[in-house]
Amino acid sequence: MCPDAVIRRTSAPSPRFHRALHQWTGGLLLALAGILRLFAPSDPVWAALEPVVVSLGIIALLLSALTVRRTLSGVLCGGCVAVLTLIAGVAAGEILFRWADFDFRQQEATWRRLPPYCRQPKEPTGTVFFRHDGPEVWTGRVLTTGIALAGWTVPEPYRDEPILTVRYDANGFRNEDNLQDWDIAIAGDSFTELGSVPFEELFTTLLGRGTGYRVRNLGVSSTGPFTHLSYLEDYGVAPSLKLMLVVFFEGNDVYDLAEEFSAKLHHEATGQRPYRLFEKQTSLLTALGDFWSEPRSREPRSVSLLPTQHFHGAAGVVPVTISQMPPGVEELTPGDHARLGRFFTDFKTLGERLGVKTGLVYMPCKGRVLHGRLKVIEPTRDGGELWEPNRFPEVMAEGCRRHGIEFIDLTPALRRAAQDRGELVYNPLIDVHLNARGSVVVGEVLVERFAGALGAM
């Protein structure tokens, strides 16, 4: 007999081996399908692959019962070995990565790449609230980085944005000096933090420079008025404190009140507070599914997707994005009025308990300030209509009057800058916040209001 023939005959799998290998492979594939159906029933990748795995398992079991030529049996057995090796490798990788607690999505690292201004605060404070962590120093182009990481094409006005270094103190607030004592504490959201504006041009800095009072900035983005009262109580009290201010942004603080009040009620009923933790994705199978399902190239969203209007100012015609307008007076629900009343009452009570004066700084939205110099680019486009300013500021002014809280409306000064001088006092596209010029205008208002006047307020 030819030696080559002997080698081929002895290397081919026996029928018994062929049957056992296919039974093991088919059973394992069907068991794998059952396990994933049980533990990952809603995974879209597995939903697409499940019929394939089940079909392969059934085919393997059917082949185990068939008698095939030895040459074909060798090919089929080789396929089974490959499948078993793949399953064993993936299983080993799944165990290893889970044991190592490896985060495939790198959520915290991605979050850290954002400027602090663009991050959702995660450090627990008070009963149900959050702040930035600190201390921290971040250097980069704030708006450009935030817009790009949010998936947008960076608009032309931000292409030459200067590099900015922003510093946050040990409690996560924008205070560069190591303040141990202060006269004024100002709490608010992103309009007070203003993480894209240099420290020297923050209205809190300008207020301190223009009055000689020491000012503590307690602004944190993505927060609401109940959080701001918590900041004032926990981080705003000092031996020389004379005045506490809350900056109320009309564009979203009513909605923030609803969310925060719901969290407060839940805490009062259960004693449980919310947490914002990074959820690590340690599964190799999920990571492979994400890689398979995600598009290989993702085009950034264009600003053309947003309703855009034209601001006709001293520097010419500038496209601007108008969003985050306040509710109309007729749109306020009884629940809205109740939560606003609770906020005013709590603010008044805090001031009386600490023996300091209180004031609410009313921050208008971009649409209210620029109205009169705006023209719609696409009148027929959804969301492209001109917004007509409503009477919501009157609601806030009346609430302050009834509770003995000073009301400082920034609207007239910002509108004079925009309407009389044609100045764009907000960032133009995508972002809704004040630019450096707008912050200076606000600083001038506060300096004029409080210079030498704390005792007479």
Order of alpha helices (4+ residues) and beta strands (2+ residues): alpha-alpha-alpha-alpha-alpha-beta-beta-beta-alpha-beta-beta-alpha-alpha-beta-alpha-beta-alpha-alpha-beta-beta-alpha-beta-alpha-beta-alpha-beta-alpha-alpha
